[in-house]
């Protein structure tokens, strides 16, 4: 690991192994703002023009010194269900802790939720990574039932493939789809097959989102690369009508979102959600 300045994101931790590079913001976030081959293109969207942000009365009244929320781009950790407090402005410096099995990036404790968020990265010899996300309840009271929600914001031109069950369950159902109110099922960016849901980015500004319970790794094709996200889904109740995976796109970017089961955390209790990333050239 070394520290560099990267674009308008300021200080970032640069992690390099094999033939791949990852950049993690340190002055803000944390965000995994860059992932790609050495000297190559970034698979993630970078919101250099601040096109996606959120402010308003909630922020002015409850977080007067924190600013507004910015997507920034890259990969982030959020809280589900999605309410206004999900959009906590993560504009402060990040703690960086080098551990024996990876590097941990810790946020400040959120005033509104009591959560401290962590993203730990362990890159293997090929530059693929295990990314472990964590919530710790730093408040005195138990949290509501929440899920860890990880979002990889892919750059323009991405096409995602989410596998769904093709198991023969006889008279019982074997798969689910969750549809958001603004989603048009006839949208040409969306393809629903018997064993896979596909979502593609285009210049269509209308947002579209769909969720499901994925049964294997999610794959994204982008810029001549294939990005795969594997994640473990333990037994439990999942939010958004039993989704462990959600996909969203508009004309700016495409998001791949994985979720943990819902859990209530007591004081100082911790929950984790782990993804396994791999990146190959097509």
N, C-alpha and C positions, 0 to 999 in steps of 0.2 A: 504494500500500500504506500502511496505517496499522495501528497496534496497538490492540487493544481487549481488555477482559476479557469472557469469554463463559462464562456459567453456571459449572459447577464445573471447567471445563477450564483456567481461568486465562488467561494471556496468549495471544492468538491474532493472527495476521496476517490482516487483512481486505483482500481483493482484490476490486475492483469495476470492471467494464467493461460497456458496453451497459446492459442492465437486469438484470444478474445479479451475485450476490455469492457469494464463496467465503471460508470461514474455515479457516485452517490452524493447528493447535496449535503452540505454541512452548515452553511449559513442559514438555511431554511429547511423545512420539511420534517422528516426525510423523504426524498424521492430518489429512486433509482432512475436517473434522468437519461442515462445512455447505456445501451448494451449493443454490442456489435463486434465484428471482426476487427483486428488491429488495423488501423488506417482506413477502415471501411465506413459504411453508412450506419446511422442509428436506426434501430427498428422502432423506437418510440417517438411519439409526437412531442415536440417542444413548443410550448405556447409562448413564443418570443414576443408576440404582439398583445399578450394578455387578453385574448378573445373570450376566455371563459373564466368568469369570476362571480362572486356573490357577496352582496353587502345588504344594508338596509337597517330597519329599526332594531331587529334582534341584536345585531352586532353593535350598533350605537349604544344600546341600553345595557347590554350584558358584557360586552368586550370592548370598552371604549379605547383601550390602548393597544389592541391586538391587530387593528386594521381589518381588511376584508379577506375573504377566502379566495385564493387563486388556485386554479388547477395545476399550474406550472408545467404539467406534462409528465411523461415517464410513468413509473409504477409507484403506487401509494397504498396505504392502509387506511381504511375507513370503518365506521360503525354502521351496522344494519340493525333495525329498520332505519330507513332514510327519513329523518326529520331535519329540521333546520339546524339542530345542534350537531348533526353529522358534518356540516360544513365549518368545522372549527378552523380558524385561521392559523395555519402552521407556518408562521413567518419568522420564528425565532431560531437561534442557533441550536444545533443538534449535538448531543453527547456522542462521542465515538469511543467505544471500548473494545480493545483487542483481546479476544478470548482464545482458548486453545483450539476451539473448533469453529472459528469464524470471527467476523467483525460485527459488533452490535452497534446499531444507530438508534439512539433513544430520543424521543421528543420530550418537551416539557409536559407536565401534567395539565390536562385540560380543565379549565375553571368550571365549565358547565357540566361536564360528565364525570370528572374525577379520574379519567383514564389516562394512563401513560402508555404510549404506543412504541413498539420496538420492531425493527427490521434487522434480522441477523443474516449475514451472507457468508456462505462457505463455498468457495469455488474449487472445483477439482482440477486435476492436472490438464484437462482438456479445455478448461474455461467454462464448463457448464456449472450450474450452481444449485445448491439447496438454499432456499430463501424461507426463513422461519419468521413468522409474524407473531407478535404478542400484544396482549392487553394486560395491564396490571391495574386493578382498582385501587387508587391511592386515596379514595374517599373513605368516610367513616360508615357509610350506609351501603347495603347491597345495591348493585346496579339493577335496572330493569333487565328483562331477558334481551340479550343482544348477541350479535354474531360478528366475528371478524370478517371483514369484507375487503378483498384485495383487488385492485383495479390496475390492469396493464393497459395504458393508453397508447394504442398503436398508431403509427403514422399513416398518412394517406396511401391508398392503394392496397390496404391490407384485406385479406380474405381469410375468414376463420371457419374452422370445421369442428363442430362439437358432437361427439358420438353419443347416441342414445341407445337404450336397450333394444335388442332384436330378439330377446329371449322368448321362447314359446311358453306362455303362461296359461294356455287354455282359455278358460272362461274369465280369467282375471286380467286386469289392465297391466301393461308392462312399461309404460312411459308416460311422461307428463310434459305439458308445455304451459308456461305462464305468459300471458299476453298483457302488455301495458295499454292503457286507454288510447294512446296516440299511435299505436302500431297498426299499420295497414297490412293485413296478411297477404294481400295481392301485390305488395311492393316487390319489384324485381330484384332488389338486393337480398331478399330472403328466400331461401330454398329449404323446404322441409321434406326430407326423405324418410325412408323406413328405418334407417339406422344412423342418420346424421342430420344435424341442422347446420346450414351454411349461412353466413352473413358476410356481405361484401361491402366495402366502402366505395362510395361514388361521390359525385358532386351534388347529389340530391340533398337539399338543406333540411328536408323533413326528418325529424328524429324517428328512430325505430328501435324497439327493445324487445327482447324475448328471453325467457329463462327456461331451464329444464334441470333434470338431474342427470348429469353426464356420467357415463360408465367407464370412461377411459381418458387418456390424455387429450387435451385440446390442442389443435395445431393451427398455426397462423402462417400463411405465406405472404411475404412482403419483401420487396426489393431484392429478389433472387435468393432469399433465405427462408428457411423454415424454422419457426420458433415453436417449441412444444412446452406445454405446461402440464405437468402431472401433479395431482394432489390427492391426498387421502381423505376420504369422507367417512368418518366413523358413524355408528348408529346414533340417532338422536333426531330431534325435531328441527327441521330447516324452515327458514322464513320464506316469504313470497311464494306461498303454495308449493313448498317442498323443492326449492331450487338450491343446488350447490354450484350452479353456473348460470351467469347471465351475460348477454352480449348486447351492446348498444352501438349505434353509429349515427352520425349526421354528416354534413359536408366537410367537417373539419378533421375528424379522427374516428377511430373504431376502438371500443373498449372491450376487453375480456375480463370478466369479473368472477372470481371464485369466492365461495362463502363457507364458513364453518357452521356447525349446529348452533342453535340458540342456547345461551347459558346466562345465568345470573351469577355475578361475581361478588363474593363478600369482600370485606376490607382486606386489602393486600393479596387477594387471590389473583391467580394468573391463568390465562387461557392462551393457547397457541394454535396457529393454522399454518401448515407448511406446504410450499410448492417446490417442485423440482423442475428446473429450467434446463432446456438444451437448445442449442442453436447450430444449424448445419446449413451449408450452401446447397442450393437446388441445382 
